[in-house]
Amino acid sequence: MDDSVNQKIRIFLIEEHLIFRQSLAEVLQREKDFDVAGCSTAEEAVELLATAKPDVVLMELRFPGMDGLELLAQLPRLSSKTKAIVFSESKTERDVLESIRLGARGYAHKKIPTTEILDCVRRVAAGEVWLQTKQLEVLIHALQSRGRNRAMSPAQLSPRERQIIKLVLAGCRNREVAKELEISEKTVKNHLSNIFDKLGVSDRLEMALYVLDKKLLGDD
């Protein structure tokens, strides 16, 4: 069997508009390293994702009768290893922030060039976070607006806390962090709570942005 086939990125499209969905599927399928594992409406996706188990979901947020953010929140249960990219017409701050808080690894507007969405899919599949400049500005502004009164130094983070932060930055969920470090999920949650308190942040997203902004991990 050709090894290149096994290395293809499996993509699932969730989009209400049939013509747009089919057109995008055709564009993606032309790429040698992509395989469109499925495309459907949001309602159908709830049933299909568990079987398809794609590497990446490319999804809209606006659906009749269903909140896209709600579907995004369900994704870990439907397909635990799938990474989500929101590909939407929405530019609202709420949608950007909530999408990232709910685990989306990318956020792109539908009017971006085809080359950019292809790059987004590849980078997210590789474990990176992909955001356009405007979305990144929204996140940074949200972080700065909370105010930062603590001056952290790398020495104030324990070796274990630094390990956990690096795994979170790599996109690992609590369960994956626990498995990697051979500790319980409860212990991971306790460490994260301590880290949040030290940094003066309220969640994983703010922690990641703060650590990257302040370069707290140095050259680790």
Secondary structure, 3 states (H helix, E strand, C coil): CCHHHHCCEEEEEECCCHHHHHHHHHHHHCCCCEEEEEEECHHHHHHHHHHHCCCEEEECCEECCEEHHHHHHHHHHHCCCCEEEEEECCCCHHHHHHHHHCCCCEEEECCCCHHHHHHHHHHHHCCCCEECHHHHHHHHHHHHHCCCCCCCCHHHCCHHHHHHHHHHHCCCCHHHHHHHHCCCHHHHHHHHHHHHHHHCCCCHHHHHHHHHHHCCCCCC
